[in-house]
Amino acid sequence: MVEVTFYRDGRERLSRFFATGHVEIPESSSDEFSLVCAAVSAVLQAARAGLEEYAEIDTGARMHSGHLDVAIPEHARDDAAVQAIVATAQIAVEQIARQYSQHVRVTHATQAG
């Protein structure tokens, strides 16, 4: 199971996203299921790259096998490009989760502080 949490700050601005897990695919499953984890990963990695390269912010991204943690600095959270990048990633991951709910779970939380 891939679990993705999108965090909002006290002003309801997207402030962070965190993903963990892998989709465990039995050998007998179809190829479409083997792409679920890759799809979520690609969406979130594209968002990270967009934030860092296009919006030119330091996300302090931490990545290792099965984990991705990306934070949006407070000073950048009102930027229209930042909002568009993160909101688009959220929409895309939520659509994948709706279609493959047995493999992907999306949650929302309020970030402390």
C-alpha positions in Angstrom: 0.0 0.0 0.0 1.2 3.5 -0.9 0.1 6.1 1.6 0.3 9.8 0.7 -0.5 12.6 3.1 -1.0 16.2 2.0 -0.6 18.7 4.8 -2.1 22.2 5.1 -0.9 24.9 7.4 -3.0 26.9 9.8 -4.0 29.2 6.9 -5.2 26.2 4.8 -2.3 26.4 2.4 -0.7 23.2 1.1 2.5 23.0 3.1 4.0 19.5 2.7 3.4 16.1 1.2 4.7 12.8 2.5 4.5 9.4 0.8 5.4 6.0 2.1 5.1 2.4 1.1 5.1 0.3 -2.0 2.3 -1.5 -4.0 2.8 -5.2 -3.4 1.9 -6.8 -6.7 1.3 -10.5 -6.9 3.0 -12.1 -9.9 -0.5 -13.1 -11.2 -1.8 -9.6 -11.4 -2.1 -7.6 -14.6 0.5 -5.0 -15.8 -1.8 -2.1 -14.9 -1.4 -2.8 -11.2 2.3 -3.0 -11.5 2.2 0.7 -12.7 0.3 2.1 -9.7 3.3 2.7 -7.5 5.3 4.1 -10.4 2.4 6.5 -11.3 2.2 7.9 -7.8 5.9 8.2 -7.6 6.1 10.0 -11.0 3.5 12.5 -10.0 5.1 13.3 -6.7 8.6 13.4 -8.1 7.4 15.8 -10.9 5.9 18.0 -8.2 9.1 18.0 -6.3 11.1 18.9 -9.5 8.6 21.6 -10.4 8.9 23.2 -7.0 12.7 23.1 -7.0 13.4 23.9 -10.7 10.5 26.0 -11.8 9.4 27.7 -8.6 13.0 27.8 -7.4 12.3 26.9 -3.8 14.3 24.6 -1.5 11.9 21.9 -0.5 14.4 20.1 1.7 13.1 16.9 0.0 14.1 13.7 1.7 13.9 10.6 -0.3 14.9 7.0 0.2 13.3 3.7 -0.8 9.6 3.8 -0.3 9.6 7.3 1.3 9.3 10.9 0.0 9.0 13.9 2.2 8.6 17.4 0.6 8.0 20.6 2.5 7.0 24.0 1.1 8.7 26.8 2.9 6.2 29.2 4.5 7.4 32.1 2.5 6.5 30.3 -0.8 3.1 29.0 0.1 1.2 31.9 -1.4 3.0 31.8 -4.7 0.6 30.9 -7.5 3.1 28.6 -9.2 3.7 26.7 -6.0 0.0 26.3 -5.3 -0.6 25.1 -8.8 2.2 22.5 -8.7 1.2 21.0 -5.4 -2.6 21.2 -6.0 -2.1 19.4 -9.3 -0.1 16.7 -7.7 -2.8 16.3 -5.0 -5.5 16.0 -7.6 -3.6 13.5 -9.7 -2.7 11.3 -6.7 -6.4 11.4 -5.5 -7.6 10.3 -8.9 -5.1 7.3 -8.8 -6.3 6.5 -5.3 -10.0 6.5 -6.3 -9.2 4.1 -9.2 -6.9 1.9 -7.2 -8.1 2.3 -3.6 -6.8 -1.2 -2.6 -3.3 0.1 -3.4 -3.2 3.8 -2.7 -4.6 5.8 0.2 -4.6 9.6 0.4 -5.0 11.4 3.7 -5.1 15.1 4.7 -3.7 16.6 7.8 -3.1 19.9 9.4 0.6 20.6 9.9 1.5 21.7 13.4 3.3 25.0 13.8 
